[in-house]
Amino acid sequence: MTTNTISLVDSHCHLDRLDLSRDEGQLASALLRAQDQGVQHMLCVSIDLEAWPAMCKAVEPFDQVSVSVGVHPNEDEGEEPSVATLTELAQHPRVVAIGETGLDYFRSEGDLDWQRDRFRVHIEAAKQTGLPLIIHTREAREDTLAIMQSENAQQAGGVMHCFAEDWDTAKRAMDMGFYISFSGIVTFKNAQTLKDVAQRVPVDRMLIETDSPYLAPAPYRGKPNEPSYVRHVAEHIAELRGMKVEDIAAVTTENFYRLFKKAAIS
């Protein structure tokens, strides 16, 4: 069903990692389903440098897709990013953000100084390029916020993506000028703390995303995720806040283009 009355942005997805088995390997088919649900733009997010050229090539035919450049905190193999490398790659016309970056103490173990150092590199690259940061944090919120503060991440700004923390964490991030992005996790029945945050975050600081192919929202939980499902995130937040889904879609779309200014130009 084509939806013409709603305008959505999937602010964080990994299009190069989608399960395209139902589409005979054609990314265009998945993007058409997203368009049919009102998704006008998608930000395809980088997690390593090795796959980055192929990711850019895969989305090149699609004007509705922007990209980021960065190395995920859990990536412990492959090229280690430098400020020089990130700033150089950020000159690509489709790049609108630095990341995803941050800290993840859930999947990585041992001495994680390398993770913290990598986070600092991304923050510096964001400040030098003037592009916003896409920040991932899992079981590391105090260190994440401390590094953001000490490295003056507010100079770059950005978003706490796939937010799954409490109100205090959200408020501290917003105090540094960051947006809060909600994924399909907010639709899960056991995510009451996150639902409370989604009710309290000012609408002008909110984004929505799929993080596809991961974390599909209800009613698709446990199945491969895709950008068309961002509508379910918007609908759930609208229900939580007693708003129309069209209004949540409109304000989160406006927020996206305000934060990722380069996406609005391209």
Secondary structure, DSSP 8 states (H G I E B T S, - for coil): ----S--EEEEEE-GGG---GGGTT-HHHHHHHHHHTTEEEEEE----SSSHHHHHHHHTT-TTEEEEE---TT--SS----HHHHHHHTTSTTEEEEEEEEEETTT--S--HHHHHHHHHHHHHHHHHT--EEEEEES-HHHHHHHHHHTTGGGT-EEETT--S-HHHHHHHHHTTEEEEE-GGGGSTT-HHHHHHHHHS-GGGEEE---TTSS--TTSTTS---GGGHHHHHHHHHHHHT--HHHHHHHHHHHHHHHSHHHHH-
